[in-house]
Amino acid sequence: MVQMEMPIRVLHVVSAMNRGGAETLIMNIYRNIDRSKIQFDFISHNSNNPNDFDDEIKSLGGRVFRVQSLGELGPVKYIRELRKIMEQNGPFQAVHAHTDFQSGFVAIAAKMAGIHRRICHSHNNDWTMGNNIKARTLLWILKRTISVFGTNYCACSIAAAHFLFNKSKTDNGRVSILRNGIAVNEYEHLLEEDCQIRIRKELDIPQDAKILGHIGRFYEQKNHRFLLQVIKKATEKDAGIIAILVGDGPLRQEIEREADELGIRNHIRFTGVRKDIPQLMRTLDVFVFPSLFEGFGIVMVEAQAAGVPCVASDSVPIETDMGLGLVKFVRLQAGAEIWAQEVITSLPTKNNNLKEVSQKITDRGFNIKQSVADWVSLYGING
């Protein structure tokens, strides 16, 4: 009897496998790899609640392990818990940490568990701990830990690479820039009319309304408070504008209260987490992305894949512009009034030639099929 060769396994360490940008990217890769040769497992810090992608991961042959976060356990116990999972459930070809500046602790645990390929992945170009001496010292220590215990380094953009690994390591080729590819085939055949009818009916949006959209977790980074100010100014210019805000997070209730206080609650649809992102994107007339910082911003590529114009902060990496004439980068310091005017100006610029759009995104290297080869190579596997 011929014995079947088992797939090698890669362990991904994430905050939680919910529908955020990095997590969606990992799942896009997972769906498109040859799972007879390589399998993904996950360590999630979301220890009390199920993750959005848990069931799909299990259906694809992966496993989900849970530990409490570094902040909850402290460094020593956190490393011990990670090492236990790695030793008891391996062997693993590689450990791939998606926890940004905390990735060094994952790399320590992986080294103690005898795993030779320890990948630290930067998904952001800034952090929220401040810029005082204490914060800068802490960040230096965390970066140093990554440098000492990691073996491979990658980032979603040049800015994200410079932030976590430093410029010299990036410029001398030690950091791999992994493009955040998307499944362009999910967008190129979308019929705008079908998406519009269904989603407008579901969300009680008039057929003649112009739709402004945003997709992102309700965290400080995504700058929802400023977004509310933009919506208020935009609706003052055009009372027919409706905003769809997709996502969830710790600030959601607070943002909903602020929308009430600003008197614009009837202009906003808070949808929570959604699975039908391509269809939602196709429904929008303009996508607004005023983030304080972003490692990349995969939703920008998704919006352009649906032919939707984007107004984004200049903190969003320029690599998100697919060269379709659909992106305007605006300084946050310009204020809500200028942003609202840019939104109004962008409304009629939607591109409905999705075949052309899809080809342009593929030419730029952001088709998920192209991304898979880069990821597999990172794990030391050919093909």
C-alpha positions in Angstrom: 0.0 0.0 0.0 1.3 3.4 -1.0 1.4 5.7 2.0 -0.1 9.2 1.5 2.3 12.0 2.2 1.0 14.3 4.9 0.9 18.1 4.2 3.4 20.2 6.1 1.8 22.5 8.6 2.3 26.2 9.3 1.1 27.8 12.5 -0.3 31.4 12.3 -0.5 33.4 15.4 -3.2 36.2 15.3 -5.2 38.3 17.7 -8.4 36.7 16.5 -9.6 35.2 13.2 -12.4 37.7 12.7 -13.1 39.7 9.5 -10.4 42.2 9.7 -8.0 43.1 6.8 -5.1 40.9 7.8 -7.3 38.0 8.7 -9.3 38.2 5.5 -6.0 38.2 3.6 -4.8 35.1 5.5 -8.0 33.3 4.7 -7.8 34.3 1.0 -4.3 32.7 0.9 -5.6 29.6 2.8 -8.5 29.1 0.3 -6.1 29.2 -2.6 -3.1 27.1 -1.5 -2.7 23.5 -2.4 -4.0 22.1 0.9 -2.8 18.6 0.0 0.8 19.9 0.4 0.4 22.6 3.0 -2.0 23.2 5.9 -2.6 26.2 8.2 -3.3 26.1 11.9 -4.1 29.1 14.1 -3.5 30.4 17.6 -6.1 33.0 18.5 -6.1 35.3 21.5 -9.9 35.5 21.4 -10.2 32.9 24.1 -13.8 33.4 25.2 -15.7 33.8 22.0 -15.8 32.0 18.6 -13.9 33.6 15.7 -15.8 34.5 12.5 -13.6 32.1 10.5 -13.4 29.2 12.9 -15.9 26.9 11.1 -14.3 27.6 7.7 -10.8 26.9 9.0 -12.0 23.6 10.3 -13.7 22.7 7.1 -10.5 23.4 5.2 -8.6 21.0 7.5 -7.1 23.6 9.9 -7.1 23.7 13.6 -7.7 26.7 16.0 -5.9 26.8 19.3 -6.7 29.5 21.9 -4.6 31.3 24.5 -5.1 34.4 26.5 -3.3 37.5 25.2 0.1 38.7 26.2 -1.5 41.5 28.2 -3.6 39.1 30.2 -0.9 36.5 30.8 2.3 38.5 31.0 5.4 37.6 28.9 6.6 34.5 30.8 3.3 32.6 31.0 2.4 33.8 27.4 5.6 32.3 26.0 5.1 29.1 28.0 1.5 28.6 26.7 2.6 29.2 23.1 5.5 26.8 23.4 3.2 24.1 24.8 0.8 24.4 21.9 3.7 24.3 19.4 5.3 21.2 21.0 2.1 19.3 21.5 0.6 19.8 18.1 3.5 19.9 15.7 5.6 19.4 13.8 5.3 22.8 12.2 7.4 23.8 9.2 7.0 27.5 10.2 5.4 29.8 12.7 4.0 33.0 11.2 3.3 35.8 13.7 0.8 38.5 12.7 0.9 40.3 16.0 3.1 43.2 14.9 5.3 44.5 17.7 4.4 41.6 19.9 5.7 39.1 17.3 9.1 38.7 19.1 7.4 36.8 22.0 5.9 34.4 19.5 9.4 34.0 17.9 10.9 33.2 21.3 8.3 30.5 22.0 8.9 29.0 18.5 12.7 28.9 19.0 12.2 27.2 22.4 9.9 24.7 20.6 12.6 23.9 18.1 10.9 25.5 15.1 13.6 26.8 12.7 11.5 29.2 10.5 10.0 32.0 12.6 8.3 34.6 10.5 7.4 38.1 11.9 4.8 40.0 9.7 4.2 43.7 9.9 0.6 44.7 9.1 0.8 48.3 10.4 2.9 51.5 10.0 2.4 53.0 13.4 1.2 52.1 16.9 -1.0 53.7 19.5 1.3 53.7 22.6 2.4 57.3 22.1 5.7 58.9 21.4 7.1 59.7 24.8 10.5 58.3 26.1 8.9 55.3 27.8 6.9 54.3 24.7 9.9 54.7 22.4 12.0 52.6 24.7 9.4 49.9 24.9 9.1 49.9 21.1 12.8 49.6 20.7 13.0 46.6 23.0 10.1 44.9 21.2 11.7 45.5 17.8 15.0 44.2 19.1 13.3 41.0 20.3 11.9 40.5 16.8 15.3 41.1 15.2 17.0 38.6 17.6 14.5 35.8 17.6 12.8 36.0 14.2 14.4 34.4 11.2 12.2 35.8 8.4 10.6 39.2 8.1 7.7 40.4 5.9 5.4 43.3 5.6 2.4 44.4 3.6 4.0 47.7 2.5 7.3 49.6 2.6 5.9 51.9 5.3 4.9 48.8 7.4 8.4 47.3 6.9 10.2 50.5 8.0 8.0 50.8 11.1 8.7 47.3 12.5 12.0 46.3 11.1 13.8 49.6 10.3 14.9 51.1 7.0 18.2 49.4 6.6 16.9 45.9 7.0 14.2 46.7 4.5 16.5 48.3 2.0 19.0 45.5 2.0 16.4 43.0 1.1 16.0 41.2 4.4 12.2 42.0 4.5 9.9 40.5 2.0 7.0 42.8 0.8 4.0 40.5 0.5 1.2 42.2 -1.6 -2.2 42.0 0.0 -3.9 40.3 -2.9 -7.7 39.9 -3.3 -9.9 37.4 -5.1 -10.5 39.7 -8.1 -12.8 37.0 -9.7 -15.4 37.7 -7.0 -15.7 41.3 -8.3 -15.4 41.3 -12.1 -18.9 39.7 -12.8 -20.9 41.7 -10.2 -23.9 43.4 -11.6 -24.4 46.8 -10.0 -28.2 46.7 -10.4 -28.5 43.4 -8.6 -26.4 44.4 -5.7 -28.1 47.8 -5.4 -31.6 46.4 -5.3 -30.9 43.8 -2.7 -28.8 45.9 -0.3 -30.8 49.1 -0.6 -34.0 47.1 0.2 -32.3 45.3 3.1 -30.9 48.5 4.7 -33.9 50.7 3.9 -31.9 53.0 1.6 -33.9 55.0 -1.0 -33.1 54.1 -4.6 -32.1 57.7 -5.5 -29.7 58.1 -2.5 -26.0 58.4 -3.0 -24.1 55.9 -0.8 -20.9 56.6 1.1 -19.3 53.6 2.7 -16.6 52.6 5.2 -15.5 49.1 6.3 -13.3 48.7 9.3 -13.2 47.8 13.0 -14.4 50.4 15.4 -10.9 51.2 16.9 -9.2 54.5 17.2 -7.0 53.7 14.3 -9.9 53.9 11.9 -10.8 57.4 12.9 -14.6 57.0 13.0 -15.1 60.3 14.9 -13.6 62.2 12.1 -15.6 60.1 9.6 -18.8 61.3 11.4 -17.8 64.9 10.9 -17.2 64.2 7.2 -20.7 62.6 6.9 -22.3 65.5 8.7 -20.6 68.0 6.3 -21.5 65.9 3.3 -25.1 65.6 4.2 -25.3 69.3 4.6 -24.2 69.6 1.0 -26.4 66.8 -0.2 -29.3 65.7 2.0 -29.7 62.5 -0.1 -26.4 60.9 1.1 -26.6 57.8 3.2 -23.5 56.2 4.8 -23.0 52.5 5.4 -20.5 51.7 8.2 -19.5 48.0 8.2 -17.7 46.4 11.1 -17.8 46.0 14.9 -15.5 46.8 17.8 -15.2 48.4 21.2 -16.0 51.9 20.0 -19.1 51.1 18.0 -21.7 52.0 20.7 -19.8 55.3 21.4 -19.8 56.2 17.7 -23.5 55.4 17.4 -24.2 57.8 20.3 -22.1 60.5 18.7 -24.0 60.0 15.4 -27.2 60.7 17.5 -25.7 63.8 19.1 -24.7 65.1 15.7 -28.2 64.6 14.3 -27.0 62.4 11.5 -28.2 59.0 12.8 -30.9 58.7 10.1 -28.2 59.1 7.4 -26.1 56.1 8.7 -26.6 52.4 8.5 -24.5 50.5 11.1 -24.4 46.9 9.7 -22.0 45.1 12.0 -19.8 42.5 10.4 -20.8 41.3 6.9 -19.8 38.4 4.7 -20.9 40.0 1.4 -18.2 42.6 1.1 -17.9 42.4 -2.8 -21.7 43.0 -3.1 -21.6 45.8 -0.6 -18.6 47.5 -2.3 -20.4 47.3 -5.6 -23.4 49.1 -4.0 -21.3 52.1 -2.9 -20.8 55.4 -4.8 -17.7 56.3 -2.8 -15.5 54.7 -0.2 -14.1 56.8 2.6 -11.0 55.7 4.6 -9.7 58.4 7.0 -7.4 56.1 9.0 -4.8 57.5 11.4 -2.4 54.9 10.2 -2.5 51.7 8.1 0.0 49.0 7.3 -1.7 48.7 3.9 -5.5 48.8 3.8 -6.8 45.9 1.7 -10.3 47.3 1.7 -9.0 50.0 -0.6 -8.1 47.4 -3.2 -11.5 45.8 -2.7 -13.3 49.1 -3.3 -11.4 49.7 -6.5 -12.1 46.1 -7.6 -15.8 47.1 -7.5 -15.0 50.2 -9.5 -15.7 52.5 -6.5 -13.8 55.8 -6.1 -11.9 56.2 -2.8 -11.2 59.2 -0.6 -8.4 58.2 1.8 -6.1 59.8 4.3 -2.4 60.3 3.3 -1.5 57.9 6.2 -2.7 55.1 3.9 0.2 53.7 1.9 0.3 54.9 -1.7 0.7 51.2 -2.9 -3.1 50.9 -2.3 -3.7 53.0 -5.4 -4.2 50.6 -8.3 -3.6 53.3 -11.0 -7.3 53.4 -12.0 -7.8 57.1 -11.3 -10.1 56.1 -8.5 -8.1 57.2 -5.4 -7.7 60.7 -3.8 -5.4 61.0 -0.8 -6.3 63.8 1.5 -4.5 65.1 4.6 -6.5 64.7 7.7 -5.4 68.2 8.8 -7.4 69.5 5.8 -10.5 69.1 7.9 -14.0 67.6 7.5 -15.2 70.4 5.2 -12.5 69.7 2.6 -13.0 65.9 2.9 -16.8 66.3 2.4 -16.2 68.3 -0.8 -13.8 65.6 -2.1 -16.5 63.0 -1.3 -19.1 65.0 -3.3 -16.7 65.5 -6.2 -15.9 61.7 -6.3 -19.5 60.5 -6.4 -19.9 60.5 -10.2 -16.5 58.8 -11.0 -17.4 55.1 -10.6 -15.8 52.8 -13.1 -18.2 50.1 -14.3 -15.8 48.3 -16.6 -14.9 45.7 -14.1 -13.0 43.5 -16.5 -10.6 46.3 -17.1 -10.4 47.0 -13.4 -9.7 43.4 -12.7 -6.9 43.3 -15.3 -5.3 46.4 -13.9 -5.3 45.0 -10.4 -3.8 41.8 -11.7 -1.1 43.7 -13.6 -0.1 45.4 -10.3 0.3 42.0 -8.7 -2.7 42.2 -6.3 -4.5 39.1 -7.6 -4.6 36.5 -4.8 -3.4 33.8 -7.2 -0.2 35.8 -7.5 0.2 36.2 -3.8 0.0 32.5 -3.0 3.4 31.8 -4.6 5.1 34.4 -2.5 3.6 33.1 0.8 4.4 29.5 0.0 8.0 30.5 -0.9 8.2 32.2 2.5 7.6 28.8 4.1 10.5 27.2 2.2 8.3 25.3 -0.2 8.5 25.2 -4.0 5.2 25.5 -5.9 
